[in-house]
Amino acid sequence: MSTIGGIIFTSFFTVSGVLASILFSLWYLFTFQHPEDKLRAWIPKIVMCTSTFMALFTVFLLPIDIAFADLDLFPFLFVWIAVAAIDVILLLFVLPFAIVYYEALDTKPNIIKQLLKAVLTAAGLFLVFTVVIVITWFVFGEALIPVQTYGSDLVASTSFSASDLGALTVSSLSSSSKTLNLNLMIHLHVIAFASVIGMVLFIIFASVGAVAIPMDLISEWRYRPRPFSNDRVAQFRIVFRNRAMMLKEIAQKYTDDMKERQEDAIDGKKRRLTRAERKLPNRIREASRQLEKEYDYIQISTGAKRYLPLLYWGKLVVAVLLFCLSALWLVHLVLFVLPEEPLHPGLNLIFRVFENFLPFLGTALYSVFAVYLLACTVKGVTRLGTRILLFANIHPLEKHNTYSNALMFNAMVMLLISLALVRFLCTSFSVYARATSANIIFNSICDNLAFIRHAFPWAYFTMPFIAVAALLLLVIFPRKNELVDRLLQNDLTKAIKTATEGKKGDRFIDSIKNVKKLKLGKARERGADDNV
């Protein structure tokens, strides 16, 4: 490609990457935001759109870096440092500030107190990270880069002849392996440290998400709405009513108990929450979301809501395509990333073939694989957070039903993973990402940090095993309500035990006497008219 043609292509792809990132951030907002948030929370929305833009643009930056490396027009290292600095500031200060600010909208109408709380929370988090960065920089801020040196003896020009050339080049050349100790500058250490944290999360969540995305689409097709008889609908309505009444009663008792604890705290009587009590609100939220989905399911089956059968068959086709993408990633991992000496270039060869045919095709194909991994990571976070571990109040991305704090949380995940994803892409596509600034930062420096240089090559071996374990787990637990009901029932049992056997001041629910009789509805059984 000529220099002028390369400049035109590089400019075109740079503009395309910026536009694609902007469109993605707007699509992310308008597709998932809750109707109650449409005309409010403008500051969190701006922060969320900026964060999603930077997360995707960071991934798109690698092929732009490749194009600039081919042209040798601009030192792209400064661009990576600037982008990483923006990512870290958004991740550690701006996003925590916006999340706390949004969650205080309803509880603190005083704008001064609201801003003060958000600033103090974000500043505290940023201060903690700064202290950790400085300590690790002084202790571990060194990269041990392996180098290969070559040398030979000098030959006097008076005794040299052309006949000696072969012997000199073959026998006189010596080589040795050495390690270059490179003290990192603080900004490179920040990039390396952020990518290390993100890489741990990326390996776990991307492995799960690569299986969960196509599996969920297949489940939606498999359990697509079917027509129900009137008797069956009446039975479901009874189940929904009992579930809703039970959840409402437990939530009300929990709220009353929290108010009582606050009043006792004012009087100097502090009561600690048990583990079951701390986890119960998250269980109730997840069960409530599942109840809403089941209600929509019945509404579609009875004709009260519009039903598009081709939509579910389209999801099946997309699931098959995404399974192929996941399989290609797994094959590339086995052939190129895991072996010490790659067995085959894998996707690198495919990208080069398409790039030689038409440069834009190679870049576009790379973008598909990279963005898919980013989507897998977000899916893995929501799956592990709300379905398997239930360790945090993480709301999954639901169309037109996600509040701004959940949108910002997922944007934070994407931003944290983006640098680690670029690092993984540089390792996976080291042939494609030749002589780039990203390759220097991530492959030459980050992979050779003194305290982790031997860890990450082995960490990649866990990805296929995590993916297989996730596949088995999703097959064992194909329906959300079965698992959520079981976990919620277990928590209720523990809370009831505390209420009946604990001391009066430590009881979770003091006034309710018939909680033992309340049960979540079991997973519905198949019937002759219920082929789902």
Backbone hydrogen bonds, N-H to C=O, Kabsch-Sander energy under -0.5 kcal/mol:
donor,donor_aa,acceptor,acceptor_aa,energy
6,G,2,S,-2.8
7,I,3,T,-2.4
8,I,4,I,-2.4
9,F,5,G,-2.6
10,T,6,G,-2.8
11,S,7,I,-2.6
12,F,8,I,-2.5
13,F,9,F,-2.8
14,T,10,T,-2.4
15,V,11,S,-2.5
16,S,12,F,-2.4
17,G,13,F,-2.8
18,V,14,T,-2.2
19,L,15,V,-2.7
20,A,16,S,-2.8
21,S,17,G,-2.1
22,I,18,V,-2.3
23,L,19,L,-2.9
24,F,20,A,-2.3
25,S,21,S,-2.1
26,L,22,I,-2.2
27,W,23,L,-2.8
28,Y,24,F,-2.8
29,L,25,S,-1.7
30,F,26,L,-2.8
31,T,27,W,-2.2
32,F,28,Y,-1.3
33,Q,29,L,-2.0
34,H,402,T,-1.5
37,D,34,H,-1.9
38,K,35,P,-1.3
40,R,37,D,-1.0
45,K,41,A,-1.5
46,I,42,W,-2.4
47,V,43,I,-2.3
48,M,44,P,-2.6
49,C,45,K,-2.7
50,T,46,I,-2.3
51,S,47,V,-2.3
52,T,48,M,-2.5
53,F,49,C,-2.2
54,M,50,T,-2.3
55,A,51,S,-2.4
56,L,52,T,-2.1
57,F,53,F,-2.6
58,T,54,M,-2.2
59,V,55,A,-1.0
60,F,56,L,-2.1
61,L,57,F,-1.1
62,L,59,V,-1.0
64,I,60,F,-1.1
65,D,61,L,-2.4
66,I,62,L,-2.1
67,A,63,P,-2.1
68,F,64,I,-2.2
69,A,65,D,-2.2
70,D,66,I,-1.9
71,L,67,A,-1.5
72,D,68,F,-2.4
73,L,68,F,-0.8
76,F,74,F,-1.3
78,F,75,P,-1.2
80,W,76,F,-1.8
81,I,77,L,-2.1
82,A,78,F,-2.2
83,V,79,V,-2.7
84,A,80,W,-2.7
85,A,81,I,-2.1
86,I,82,A,-2.1
87,D,83,V,-2.4
88,V,84,A,-2.4
89,I,85,A,-2.2
90,L,86,I,-2.5
91,L,87,D,-2.4
92,L,88,V,-2.6
93,F,89,I,-2.0
94,V,89,I,-1.9
95,L,90,L,-2.8
97,F,93,F,-2.0
98,A,94,V,-2.5
99,I,95,L,-2.6
100,V,96,P,-2.3
101,Y,97,F,-2.5
102,Y,98,A,-2.4
103,E,99,I,-2.4
104,A,100,V,-1.1
105,L,102,Y,-1.7
108,K,104,A,-2.2
111,I,109,P,-0.7
114,Q,110,N,-2.3
115,L,111,I,-2.5
116,L,112,I,-2.5
117,K,113,K,-2.5
118,A,114,Q,-1.9
119,V,115,L,-2.7
120,L,116,L,-2.5
121,T,117,K,-2.2
122,A,118,A,-2.4
123,A,119,V,-2.9
124,G,120,L,-2.3
125,L,121,T,-2.1
126,F,122,A,-2.5
127,L,123,A,-2.4
128,V,124,G,-2.2
129,F,125,L,-2.2
130,T,126,F,-2.2
131,V,127,L,-2.3
132,V,128,V,-2.3
133,I,129,F,-2.7
134,V,130,T,-2.5
135,I,131,V,-2.4
136,T,132,V,-2.6
137,W,133,I,-2.2
138,F,134,V,-2.1
139,V,135,I,-2.1
140,F,136,T,-3.1
141,G,137,W,-1.3
142,E,140,F,-3.1
143,A,182,L,-2.8
144,L,448,N,-2.9
145,I,143,A,-0.9
145,I,180,L,-2.7
147,V,178,K,-3.1
149,T,147,V,-0.5
149,T,176,S,-3.0
151,G,174,S,-2.8
159,S,156,A,-0.8
160,F,157,S,-0.5
164,D,161,S,-1.5
165,L,162,A,-1.3
168,L,164,D,-2.1
169,T,165,L,-2.3
170,V,166,G,-1.5
171,S,167,A,-2.5
172,S,167,A,-0.9
172,S,168,L,-0.9
174,S,151,G,-3.9
176,S,149,T,-2.1
178,K,147,V,-2.7
180,L,145,I,-3.6
181,N,179,T,-0.6
182,L,143,A,-2.9
182,L,180,L,-0.7
183,N,181,N,-0.6
184,L,141,G,-1.5
184,L,182,L,-0.5
189,H,185,M,-2.0
190,V,186,I,-2.0
191,I,187,H,-1.8
192,A,188,L,-2.5
193,F,189,H,-2.9
194,A,190,V,-2.6
195,S,191,I,-2.2
196,V,192,A,-1.9
197,I,193,F,-2.1
198,G,194,A,-2.5
199,M,195,S,-2.1
200,V,196,V,-1.6
201,L,197,I,-1.4
202,F,198,G,-2.8
203,I,199,M,-2.6
204,I,200,V,-1.3
205,F,201,L,-2.9
206,A,202,F,-2.5
207,S,203,I,-0.9
208,V,204,I,-1.7
209,G,205,F,-3.0
210,A,206,A,-2.2
211,V,207,S,-0.6
211,V,208,V,-1.0
212,A,208,V,-2.6
213,I,209,G,-2.4
215,M,211,V,-1.8
216,D,212,A,-2.8
217,L,213,I,-1.7
218,I,214,P,-2.2
219,S,215,M,-2.3
220,E,216,D,-2.4
221,W,217,L,-1.8
222,R,218,I,-3.0
223,Y,219,S,-2.9
224,R,221,W,-1.2
228,F,301,S,-0.7
233,V,229,S,-2.2
234,A,230,N,-2.2
235,Q,231,D,-1.9
236,F,232,R,-2.1
237,R,233,V,-2.2
238,I,234,A,-1.6
239,V,235,Q,-2.0
240,F,236,F,-2.9
241,R,237,R,-2.4
242,N,238,I,-2.4
243,R,239,V,-2.5
244,A,240,F,-2.8
245,M,241,R,-2.5
246,M,242,N,-2.3
247,L,243,R,-2.9
248,K,244,A,-2.4
249,E,245,M,-2.2
250,I,246,M,-2.4
251,A,247,L,-2.6
252,Q,248,K,-2.3
253,K,249,E,-2.4
254,Y,250,I,-2.5
255,T,251,A,-2.4
256,D,252,Q,-2.6
257,D,253,K,-2.2
258,M,254,Y,-2.2
259,K,255,T,-2.1
260,E,256,D,-2.2
261,R,257,D,-2.2
262,Q,258,M,-2.1
263,E,259,K,-2.2
264,D,260,E,-2.3
265,A,261,R,-2.3
266,I,262,Q,-1.7
267,D,263,E,-1.3
268,G,265,A,-1.2
269,K,264,D,-3.3
270,K,268,G,-0.7
278,R,274,T,-2.0
279,K,275,R,-1.8
280,L,276,A,-1.4
283,R,279,K,-1.6
284,I,280,L,-2.4
285,R,281,P,-2.4
286,E,282,N,-2.2
287,A,283,R,-2.4
288,S,284,I,-2.4
289,R,285,R,-2.3
290,Q,286,E,-2.2
291,L,287,A,-2.1
292,E,288,S,-2.0
293,K,289,R,-1.9
294,E,290,Q,-2.3
295,Y,291,L,-2.1
296,D,292,E,-2.3
297,Y,293,K,-2.1
298,I,294,E,-2.1
299,Q,295,Y,-2.3
300,I,296,D,-2.2
301,S,297,Y,-2.2
302,T,298,I,-2.1
303,G,300,I,-1.1
304,A,299,Q,-1.6
305,K,299,Q,-1.5
311,L,308,L,-1.0
312,Y,308,L,-0.8
312,Y,309,P,-0.6
313,W,309,P,-1.3
314,G,310,L,-2.4
315,K,311,L,-1.7
316,L,312,Y,-1.5
317,V,313,W,-1.9
318,V,314,G,-2.5
319,A,315,K,-2.3
320,V,316,L,-2.0
321,L,317,V,-2.0
322,L,318,V,-2.6
323,F,319,A,-2.2
324,C,320,V,-1.8
325,L,321,L,-1.9
326,S,322,L,-2.6
327,A,323,F,-2.5
328,L,324,C,-2.5
329,W,325,L,-2.3
330,L,326,S,-2.2
331,V,327,A,-2.6
332,H,328,L,-2.6
333,L,329,W,-2.3
334,V,330,L,-2.0
335,L,331,V,-2.6
336,F,332,H,-2.6
337,V,332,H,-1.1
338,L,333,L,-2.7
343,L,335,L,-2.6
344,H,335,L,-1.0
348,N,345,P,-1.7
349,L,346,G,-0.8
350,I,346,G,-1.2
351,F,347,L,-2.7
352,R,348,N,-2.1
353,V,349,L,-2.3
354,F,350,I,-2.3
355,E,351,F,-2.5
356,N,352,R,-2.4
357,F,353,V,-1.6
358,L,354,F,-3.1
361,L,358,L,-1.6
362,G,358,L,-1.1
363,T,359,P,-1.6
364,A,360,F,-2.6
365,L,361,L,-2.5
366,Y,362,G,-2.1
367,S,363,T,-2.3
368,V,364,A,-1.9
369,F,365,L,-1.8
370,A,366,Y,-2.5
371,V,367,S,-2.8
372,Y,368,V,-1.9
373,L,369,F,-1.5
374,L,370,A,-1.7
375,A,371,V,-2.4
376,C,372,Y,-2.4
377,T,373,L,-1.9
378,V,374,L,-1.9
379,K,375,A,-2.4
380,G,376,C,-2.5
381,V,377,T,-2.0
382,T,378,V,-2.1
383,R,379,K,-2.3
384,L,380,G,-2.6
385,G,381,V,-2.5
386,T,382,T,-1.9
387,R,383,R,-1.8
388,I,383,R,-1.4
389,L,384,L,-2.0
390,L,384,L,-1.0
392,A,385,G,-0.7
394,I,392,A,-1.9
395,H,393,N,-0.6
398,E,396,P,-0.7
400,H,31,T,-1.9
401,N,32,F,-0.6
401,N,398,E,-2.0
402,T,32,F,-2.0
407,L,403,Y,-2.1
408,M,404,S,-2.6
409,F,405,N,-2.0
410,N,406,A,-2.3
411,A,407,L,-2.0
412,M,408,M,-2.3
413,V,409,F,-2.0
414,M,410,N,-2.4
415,L,411,A,-2.3
416,L,412,M,-2.5
417,I,413,V,-2.4
418,S,414,M,-1.5
419,L,415,L,-0.8
420,A,416,L,-0.7
421,L,417,I,-3.1
422,V,418,S,-2.4
423,R,419,L,-2.0
424,F,420,A,-2.3
425,L,421,L,-2.6
426,C,422,V,-2.5
427,T,423,R,-1.7
428,S,424,F,-2.8
429,F,425,L,-3.0
430,S,427,T,-0.8
433,A,429,F,-3.5
434,R,431,V,-0.6
434,R,432,Y,-0.9
436,T,433,A,-0.8
440,I,436,T,-1.5
441,I,437,S,-2.3
442,F,438,A,-2.9
443,N,438,A,-0.5
443,N,439,N,-1.1
444,S,439,N,-1.6
445,I,440,I,-0.9
446,C,441,I,-2.4
447,D,442,F,-1.5
448,N,445,I,-1.3
449,L,446,C,-1.2
450,A,142,E,-2.4
452,I,449,L,-1.1
453,R,449,L,-1.6
455,A,452,I,-1.4
456,F,452,I,-1.3
458,W,455,A,-0.6
459,A,455,A,-1.8
460,Y,456,F,-1.8
461,F,458,W,-1.1
462,T,459,A,-1.5
463,M,460,Y,-1.1
465,F,461,F,-0.6
466,I,462,T,-2.7
467,A,463,M,-2.4
468,V,464,P,-2.3
469,A,465,F,-2.5
470,A,466,I,-2.6
471,L,467,A,-2.2
472,L,468,V,-2.4
473,L,469,A,-2.3
474,L,470,A,-2.5
475,V,471,L,-1.7
476,I,472,L,-2.3
477,F,473,L,-2.6
483,L,479,R,-1.0
484,V,480,K,-2.7
485,D,481,N,-2.4
486,R,482,E,-1.6
487,L,483,L,-2.5
488,L,484,V,-2.8
489,Q,485,D,-2.6
490,N,486,R,-2.0
491,D,487,L,-2.1
492,L,488,L,-2.4
493,T,489,Q,-2.2
494,K,490,N,-2.1
495,A,491,D,-2.7
496,I,492,L,-2.9
497,K,493,T,-2.2
498,T,494,K,-2.1
499,A,495,A,-2.1
500,T,496,I,-2.2
501,E,497,K,-2.6
502,G,497,K,-0.5
502,G,498,T,-1.7
506,D,503,K,-1.2
507,R,503,K,-0.6
507,R,504,K,-0.8
517,K,514,N,-0.8
518,L,514,N,-0.5
518,L,515,V,-1.2
527,G,530,D,-0.7
530,D,527,G,-1.2
532,V,530,D,-1.7
